[in-house]
Amino acid sequence: MFPILETERLLLREITNQDAEGIFACFSNDEVTRYYGQNNLENIEQAKQVIAFFAKNYEEKRGIRWGIEVKGTEGIIGTIGFNAWMPKHRRAELGYEIHPAHWRRGYASEAIAQIISYGFRDLNLTRIGAVVFIENEGSNLLLTKLGFQKEGILKNYMYQNGVAYNTNVYSLLESNF
């Protein structure tokens, strides 16, 4: 059964095909994808493929992705979760995005704090990592504010629109949480 998490303002829940519009709204938006390492979605069918990918990752215990919904509203404003989840090695990588219409309201930090707690407590993780484009000032600042430590730079690590970008690599250890 997919875990449902709640914060004061947010519901973190399973992403279903009914969320295809919300997924498309995020992943077709240049402001969202410019630091994402993937091309913009071009149609709803691609959004449904993203949803199927998230579901398969969860089923195979390789990742878990929640839809972010503001309580009292319909539909998701973004997603958050763990990629590269490796239960045997007790680690995962944090990933998230929120539609720009909902930026600067504290939703990302609220959702991240909740899944970090869930990761350490319920998934038995000892390390949560994050890989962020150096140019993504917002995410770099947010992760540092939430206690992540910068470990270094991965050169030419991700491509966006055919261009290689360096990324910062961060970690948060359970022992420091």
C-alpha positions as CSV (number, residue, x, y, z in Angstrom):
1,M,0.0,0.0,0.0
2,F,1.4,3.4,-1.0
3,P,2.2,5.6,2.0
4,I,0.2,8.8,2.4
5,L,2.0,11.6,4.2
6,E,0.7,14.9,5.6
7,T,2.1,18.2,6.6
8,E,0.3,21.2,8.0
9,R,-0.6,22.4,4.5
10,L,0.2,19.5,2.2
11,L,-1.0,16.0,1.3
12,L,1.7,13.8,-0.2
13,R,0.0,11.0,-2.0
14,E,0.2,8.4,-4.8
15,I,0.3,9.8,-8.3
16,T,-2.4,8.4,-10.5
17,N,-3.5,8.9,-14.2
18,Q,-6.0,11.5,-12.9
19,D,-2.9,13.6,-12.2
20,A,-1.7,13.6,-15.8
21,E,-2.7,17.3,-16.2
22,G,-0.7,18.3,-13.2
23,I,2.3,16.3,-14.3
24,F,2.1,17.8,-17.8
25,A,1.8,21.3,-16.3
26,C,5.0,20.9,-14.4
27,F,7.1,18.9,-16.9
28,S,6.1,21.0,-19.9
29,N,7.2,24.3,-18.2
30,D,10.6,25.7,-19.1
31,E,11.1,27.2,-15.6
32,V,10.7,23.7,-14.1
33,T,12.7,21.7,-16.6
34,R,15.6,24.0,-17.2
35,Y,17.5,22.4,-14.3
36,Y,15.9,19.0,-14.6
37,G,18.0,17.1,-17.1
38,Q,15.1,16.1,-19.3
39,N,13.2,17.5,-22.3
40,N,9.8,19.2,-21.8
41,L,6.8,17.0,-22.2
42,E,4.8,17.7,-25.3
43,N,1.5,15.9,-24.6
44,I,-0.7,14.3,-22.0
45,E,0.3,10.8,-23.2
46,Q,3.9,11.5,-22.2
47,A,2.7,12.6,-18.7
48,K,0.9,9.3,-18.4
49,Q,4.2,7.5,-19.2
50,V,5.9,9.5,-16.5
51,I,3.2,8.4,-14.0
52,A,3.7,4.8,-15.2
53,F,7.5,5.2,-14.7
54,F,7.0,6.4,-11.1
55,A,4.6,3.5,-10.4
56,K,7.0,0.9,-11.8
57,N,9.9,2.3,-9.8
58,Y,7.9,2.0,-6.6
59,E,6.7,-1.5,-7.4
60,E,10.3,-2.5,-8.1
61,K,11.6,-0.7,-4.9
62,R,13.9,1.6,-7.0
63,G,12.1,4.8,-6.1
64,I,9.0,6.4,-4.5
65,R,7.4,9.5,-5.8
66,W,4.5,11.4,-4.1
67,G,2.2,13.9,-5.7
68,I,2.2,17.2,-3.8
69,E,-1.3,18.5,-3.2
70,V,-2.3,21.6,-1.2
71,K,-4.9,20.5,1.3
72,G,-8.4,21.7,0.3
73,T,-7.6,21.9,-3.4
74,E,-7.9,19.4,-6.3
75,G,-4.8,18.2,-8.2
76,I,-1.1,18.2,-7.7
77,I,1.2,21.2,-7.8
78,G,4.4,19.0,-8.2
79,T,6.0,15.8,-7.1
80,I,8.6,14.8,-4.6
81,G,10.4,11.6,-3.7
82,F,13.4,9.3,-3.7
83,N,15.2,8.2,-6.9
84,A,17.9,5.6,-7.0
85,W,16.5,4.0,-3.8
86,M,18.8,1.2,-2.8
87,P,17.3,-0.5,0.3
88,K,20.3,-2.8,0.6
89,H,22.6,0.1,0.9
90,R,20.1,2.2,2.9
91,R,20.4,5.2,0.6
92,A,18.3,7.2,-1.9
93,E,18.4,10.5,-3.8
94,L,15.9,13.3,-3.3
95,G,14.1,14.7,-6.3
96,Y,11.3,17.3,-6.4
97,E,9.7,19.9,-8.5
98,I,6.9,22.4,-8.0
99,H,5.0,24.4,-10.6
100,P,6.3,28.0,-10.6
101,A,2.8,29.3,-9.7
102,H,3.4,27.8,-6.3
103,W,7.0,28.8,-5.7
104,R,8.2,30.9,-2.7
105,R,5.4,29.7,-0.4
106,G,7.5,27.2,1.6
107,Y,5.9,24.1,0.0
108,A,9.1,22.5,-1.1
109,S,10.8,22.8,2.3
110,E,7.6,21.5,4.0
111,A,7.4,18.5,1.7
112,I,11.2,17.8,1.8
113,A,11.2,17.8,5.7
114,Q,8.4,15.3,5.7
115,I,9.9,12.8,3.3
116,I,13.3,13.1,4.9
117,S,11.7,12.1,8.2
118,Y,9.9,9.3,6.5
119,G,13.0,8.1,4.7
120,F,15.1,7.8,7.9
121,R,12.2,6.5,10.1
122,D,10.3,4.2,7.8
123,L,12.6,3.3,4.9
124,N,15.5,2.8,7.3
125,L,17.8,5.1,5.2
126,T,21.1,6.3,6.6
127,R,21.9,8.6,3.6
128,I,19.8,10.8,1.5
129,G,21.6,12.4,-1.4
130,A,20.7,15.1,-3.9
131,V,22.2,16.2,-7.2
132,V,21.5,19.8,-8.3
133,F,22.6,21.9,-11.2
134,I,25.1,24.5,-10.0
135,E,23.0,27.2,-11.6
136,N,19.9,26.2,-9.7
137,E,20.4,28.7,-6.9
138,G,17.0,28.1,-5.3
139,S,17.5,24.4,-4.8
140,N,21.1,24.8,-3.7
141,L,20.1,27.3,-1.0
142,L,17.0,25.2,0.1
143,L,19.0,22.0,0.6
144,T,21.7,23.8,2.6
145,K,19.0,25.4,4.7
146,L,17.5,22.0,5.4
147,G,20.9,20.6,6.6
148,F,22.3,18.9,3.5
149,Q,26.1,19.1,3.2
150,K,27.7,19.8,-0.1
151,E,30.1,17.0,-0.9
152,G,31.5,18.2,-4.2
153,I,31.0,18.9,-7.9
154,L,30.2,16.3,-10.6
155,K,31.6,17.7,-13.8
156,N,29.5,17.4,-17.0
157,Y,27.1,15.2,-15.0
158,M,23.8,16.1,-16.5
159,Y,22.6,17.2,-19.9
160,Q,19.9,19.7,-20.6
161,N,19.0,20.5,-24.2
162,G,22.2,18.9,-25.5
163,V,24.5,20.9,-23.1
164,A,26.5,19.3,-20.4
165,Y,26.2,20.9,-16.9
166,N,28.2,20.5,-13.7
167,T,26.1,19.6,-10.6
168,N,26.6,19.9,-6.9
169,V,26.2,16.7,-4.9
170,Y,24.7,16.9,-1.4
171,S,24.0,14.5,1.4
172,L,22.1,14.3,4.6
173,L,23.1,11.5,7.0
174,E,20.7,10.1,9.5
175,S,23.3,10.7,12.2
176,N,23.2,14.4,11.4
177,F,19.4,14.6,11.2
